[in-house]
Amino acid sequence: MLANYYNEFDPFASAWLRELICNGHIPFGVVDDRDIKDVTPADLVGYTQCHFFAGIGGWSLALQLAGWPKDRPVWTGSPPCQPFSSAGKQKGKDDLRHLWPKFFDLIRECHPPVIFGEQVAASIGHGWFDDLQTDLEAEGYAAGMVVLPACSVGAFHRRDRLFYVADSPCERHDRQHSLLLGKEPGWDQQDRIETSGCRETDPAAYTDNKGPQGWSSVQQRPIELTTWAGGLVDWIRCSDGKTRPVKPTIQPLAHGIPNRVGILRGAGNAIVPQVAAEVIKAYMSC
C-alpha cells in the first residue's frame, strides 16, 4: 500500500516537494501536480495519508513532529488563502481560487477519519469556517478551529492562522472506546516519534530558540537555523528595529533574479509546522 499522497498544483512547489522527499525530510509518497479539480476519489484509493494543497510539505512535517504514526490515516488540506487574505483583492467565496467546495467533494466521497487544515485568520470575517463546519457536520463530522500565531512556538512574527480539525463518527467512536480501555486510540504508543525541537535543514522547518551570542532579549533573540542550500542564515534588520534571520536564497527578494520569487511563493505560503504540530498533539491528547 502506498502511504502518502501529495497534491500540489504549483510547479515550483511540487518540484520542491519531490526534492524534500528524495532527501528524506518528509515521508515517501507520490506527488500529483494536477489541479485538485481533476482529482477523483478513485485516484486516492490505497493511500493512508493524503495532503492536499501540499505546498512544501508543512503538514507532513507537522505530523512527524507531533508523533502521528505513519500508518494512521489522515487527510490535510489548507486551501488557497488569496481569496480571503487582507493582502489580496478579498473576493472571498466569489474568487475562483476558493477551493474548499472541491476539497469537500473529495471528503464527502472518501470519508477520511481525521482532517487537519489551515487558513488565514481573516477568512473568519468571510464566513469561511462557518461554511466548512456546516458542510462537514452534514456528513457527520465534528469540526473545531483555533487561531494561533507563529510566535506561540517562538517565532518572531505574529502570522495569525486559523487551524481546524474534523473527525468522523467512526473515529470518535474508536477514540472513546479506546479511552475507556485506557489505551491510545487506533495506534501503538511505541510508534510515537520523539522530538526535542526541530533541527531539520529543509525550508519548512524552524529550530530551537537559540540565537548567536549577544542577544539578551527574548523578543529579539533569533532562532538558530542550520545551514541550507550551502549557506548559513543571513540576518536582516527590519523597520521595527529588530533583527531577524532569513534564508540566504530568499534575500534579497528581487524580481528578475531567477527562482527567488518562486522560493518566496513556496516558503511564504507555507504553514509553520511547529504550530500545526501543537494542534495535532492537542487533538491526539483528547
C-alpha positions as CSV (number, residue, x, y, z in Angstrom):
1,M,0.0,0.0,0.0
2,L,1.3,3.5,-0.9
3,A,1.4,5.5,2.3
4,N,1.4,9.2,1.2
5,Y,-0.3,11.2,-1.5
6,Y,0.7,14.9,-2.1
7,N,-1.4,17.1,-4.3
8,E,0.2,20.4,-5.3
9,F,-0.7,22.3,-8.4
10,D,2.2,24.9,-8.4
11,P,5.1,23.5,-10.5
12,F,7.8,25.1,-8.3
13,A,6.3,23.8,-5.0
14,S,5.7,20.3,-6.4
15,A,9.3,20.2,-7.6
16,W,10.3,21.3,-4.1
17,L,8.2,18.6,-2.6
18,R,9.9,15.9,-4.7
19,E,13.3,17.2,-3.6
20,L,12.3,17.1,0.1
21,I,11.1,13.5,-0.3
22,C,14.3,12.5,-2.1
23,N,16.3,13.9,0.7
24,G,14.3,12.2,3.4
25,H,12.9,15.3,5.0
26,I,9.3,14.2,4.6
27,P,7.8,10.7,4.2
28,F,7.9,9.0,0.8
29,G,4.9,9.5,-1.4
30,V,3.5,10.3,-4.8
31,V,3.4,13.9,-5.8
32,D,0.4,14.7,-8.0
33,D,0.8,18.1,-9.7
34,R,-2.7,18.2,-11.2
35,D,-5.3,20.8,-10.3
36,I,-7.4,19.4,-7.4
37,K,-10.4,19.9,-9.7
38,D,-9.1,17.0,-11.8
39,V,-8.5,14.6,-8.8
40,T,-11.2,11.9,-8.4
41,P,-11.9,9.6,-5.4
42,A,-10.6,6.7,-7.4
43,D,-7.2,8.4,-7.6
44,L,-6.9,8.3,-3.8
45,V,-7.5,4.5,-3.3
46,G,-4.7,2.9,-1.4
47,Y,-3.2,5.9,0.3
48,T,-3.1,6.2,4.0
49,Q,-2.3,9.8,4.3
50,C,-3.3,12.4,1.8
51,H,-2.1,16.0,1.7
52,F,-4.0,18.5,-0.5
53,F,-2.7,22.0,-1.3
54,A,0.5,20.4,0.0
55,G,2.8,23.3,-0.7
56,I,6.3,22.4,0.5
57,G,5.1,19.6,2.9
58,G,4.4,21.5,6.1
59,W,1.6,19.3,7.2
60,S,3.6,16.1,6.6
61,L,6.4,17.5,8.7
62,A,4.0,18.6,11.4
63,L,2.5,15.1,11.7
64,Q,6.1,13.8,12.2
65,L,6.8,16.4,14.8
66,A,3.6,15.6,16.7
67,G,4.3,11.8,16.6
68,W,1.4,10.9,14.4
69,P,2.0,7.3,13.3
70,K,2.9,6.7,9.7
71,D,0.2,4.0,9.3
72,R,-2.6,6.1,10.9
73,P,-5.0,7.5,8.2
74,V,-5.3,11.3,8.0
75,W,-6.0,14.0,5.4
76,T,-4.7,17.5,5.5
77,G,-5.7,20.5,3.4
78,S,-5.0,24.2,3.6
79,P,-7.0,25.7,0.6
80,P,-5.6,28.8,-1.1
81,C,-5.7,31.9,1.2
82,Q,-5.7,34.5,-1.6
83,P,-9.5,34.9,-1.7
84,F,-9.6,35.8,2.0
85,S,-6.2,37.4,2.7
86,S,-6.1,41.0,3.6
87,A,-3.2,41.4,1.2
88,G,-5.4,40.3,-1.8
89,K,-8.5,41.5,-3.6
90,Q,-10.7,39.9,-0.9
91,K,-13.2,38.5,-3.3
92,G,-13.9,35.7,-0.8
93,K,-16.1,32.9,-2.0
94,D,-16.5,34.6,-5.4
95,D,-12.8,34.1,-6.1
96,L,-12.0,31.2,-8.5
97,R,-9.3,30.1,-6.0
98,H,-11.9,29.4,-3.3
99,L,-11.3,25.6,-3.5
100,W,-12.9,24.4,-0.3
101,P,-16.0,23.2,-2.2
102,K,-13.9,20.9,-4.4
103,F,-11.9,19.6,-1.4
104,F,-15.1,18.9,0.4
105,D,-16.4,16.9,-2.6
106,L,-13.5,14.5,-2.1
107,I,-14.1,14.4,1.6
108,R,-17.7,13.6,1.1
109,E,-16.9,10.7,-1.3
110,C,-13.9,9.2,0.6
111,H,-14.8,10.0,4.3
112,P,-11.3,10.2,5.8
113,P,-11.4,9.6,9.5
114,V,-9.4,12.8,10.5
115,I,-8.8,16.1,8.7
116,F,-6.4,18.9,9.6
117,G,-6.0,22.1,7.8
118,E,-5.3,25.8,8.0
119,Q,-6.5,29.2,6.6
120,V,-5.7,32.8,7.1
121,A,-7.4,34.2,10.2
122,A,-9.1,36.9,8.0
123,S,-11.2,34.2,6.5
124,I,-13.4,34.2,9.6
125,G,-14.9,37.5,8.6
126,H,-15.9,35.9,5.2
127,G,-17.7,33.0,6.9
128,W,-15.1,30.5,5.6
129,F,-15.1,28.3,8.7
130,D,-18.9,28.6,9.1
131,D,-19.3,27.0,5.7
132,L,-16.6,24.4,6.4
133,Q,-18.3,23.4,9.7
134,T,-21.8,23.3,8.1
135,D,-20.6,21.1,5.2
136,L,-18.7,18.7,7.5
137,E,-21.4,18.4,10.1
138,A,-23.8,17.5,7.3
139,E,-21.6,14.4,6.7
140,G,-21.4,13.5,10.4
141,Y,-18.0,15.1,11.2
142,A,-17.4,17.2,14.3
143,A,-15.2,20.3,13.4
144,G,-13.4,22.8,15.6
145,M,-10.9,25.6,15.0
146,V,-8.5,27.8,16.8
147,V,-6.5,30.9,15.8
148,L,-2.8,30.6,16.7
149,P,0.2,32.9,15.9
150,A,3.6,31.8,14.8
151,C,5.1,33.5,17.9
152,S,3.3,30.9,20.0
153,V,6.2,28.5,19.2
154,G,9.0,31.0,19.5
155,A,9.0,32.7,16.0
156,F,9.4,36.4,15.8
157,H,6.4,37.3,13.7
158,R,2.7,37.1,14.6
159,R,1.3,35.4,11.5
160,D,-2.1,34.5,12.9
161,R,-3.6,31.4,11.2
162,L,-6.9,29.6,11.6
163,F,-6.2,25.9,12.3
164,Y,-9.1,23.4,12.0
165,V,-9.6,19.7,12.8
166,A,-12.5,17.5,11.9
167,D,-13.1,13.8,12.7
168,S,-15.7,11.3,11.6
169,P,-18.2,9.5,13.7
170,C,-16.2,6.2,13.4
171,E,-13.1,7.9,14.5
172,R,-14.8,9.4,17.6
173,H,-16.3,6.1,18.5
174,D,-12.9,4.4,18.3
175,R,-11.3,7.1,20.4
176,Q,-14.0,7.0,23.1
177,H,-13.8,3.1,23.2
178,S,-10.0,3.2,23.4
179,L,-10.0,5.8,26.2
180,L,-12.5,3.8,28.2
181,L,-10.0,0.9,28.0
182,G,-7.2,3.2,29.0
183,K,-5.4,2.9,25.6
184,E,-4.4,5.4,22.9
185,P,-7.0,5.2,20.0
186,G,-6.0,3.2,17.0
187,W,-2.2,3.2,17.2
188,D,0.7,1.9,19.3
189,Q,2.2,4.2,21.9
190,Q,5.6,3.0,20.8
191,D,5.1,4.4,17.4
192,R,5.4,8.0,18.7
193,I,8.3,10.0,17.3
194,E,10.4,11.5,20.0
195,T,11.2,15.1,19.2
196,S,13.2,17.7,21.2
197,G,12.9,20.6,18.9
198,C,13.1,20.6,15.1
199,R,16.6,20.8,13.7
200,E,15.8,19.9,10.1
201,T,17.6,21.5,7.3
202,D,14.7,21.8,4.9
203,P,13.0,25.1,4.2
204,A,9.8,24.2,6.0
205,A,11.4,23.9,9.4
206,Y,12.3,26.1,12.4
207,T,14.7,25.1,15.2
208,D,15.4,25.9,18.8
209,N,15.1,29.4,20.2
210,K,18.8,29.9,20.4
211,G,20.5,32.7,18.6
212,P,24.0,33.9,18.3
213,Q,25.8,35.3,21.3
214,G,25.0,38.8,22.3
215,W,21.2,38.5,22.1
216,S,19.8,39.2,25.6
217,S,16.2,39.9,24.8
218,V,13.7,37.1,24.4
219,Q,11.8,39.2,21.9
220,Q,14.9,39.9,19.9
221,R,16.7,36.6,20.2
222,P,16.6,34.9,16.8
223,I,16.0,31.2,16.1
224,E,19.2,29.3,15.3
225,L,19.0,27.9,11.9
226,T,21.2,25.2,10.4
227,T,22.8,25.5,7.0
228,W,20.7,25.0,4.0
229,A,21.5,25.2,0.3
230,G,25.2,25.5,1.1
231,G,25.0,28.7,3.2
232,L,24.4,30.0,6.7
233,V,21.4,32.0,7.6
234,D,21.5,35.8,6.9
235,W,20.3,38.5,9.3
236,I,18.3,41.5,8.2
237,R,17.3,44.5,10.4
238,C,13.6,45.3,10.0
239,S,11.7,48.5,10.2
240,D,10.7,47.8,13.9
241,G,14.4,47.8,14.9
242,K,14.6,44.1,15.4
243,T,17.0,41.8,13.5
244,R,15.6,38.6,12.0
245,P,17.1,35.6,10.2
246,V,16.3,34.9,6.6
247,K,17.4,32.1,4.3
248,P,20.3,33.1,2.1
249,T,18.4,32.1,-1.1
250,I,15.4,34.4,-0.4
251,Q,17.1,37.6,0.5
252,P,17.0,39.9,-1.3
253,L,13.7,39.1,-3.0
254,A,14.2,41.0,-6.2
255,H,12.2,40.5,-9.4
256,G,14.4,39.4,-12.2
257,I,16.6,37.2,-10.1
258,P,16.0,33.5,-11.1
259,N,14.0,31.4,-8.7
260,R,13.8,33.9,-5.8
261,V,10.2,34.9,-6.5
262,G,9.3,31.2,-6.7
263,I,11.0,30.5,-3.4
264,L,9.1,33.3,-1.8
265,R,5.9,31.8,-3.2
266,G,6.8,28.4,-1.7
267,A,8.0,29.5,1.7
268,G,5.7,32.5,2.1
269,N,2.6,30.4,1.6
270,A,3.8,27.5,3.8
271,I,2.4,26.8,7.3
272,V,4.6,26.9,10.3
273,P,4.9,23.2,11.0
274,Q,5.6,23.7,14.7
275,V,2.3,25.4,15.3
276,A,0.4,22.8,13.3
277,A,2.2,20.1,15.4
278,E,0.8,21.6,18.6
279,V,-2.7,21.4,17.1
280,I,-2.2,17.8,16.2
281,K,-0.8,16.9,19.6
282,A,-3.7,18.6,21.3
283,Y,-6.1,16.5,19.2
284,M,-4.2,13.3,20.0
285,S,-4.4,14.0,23.7
286,C,-8.1,14.5,23.8
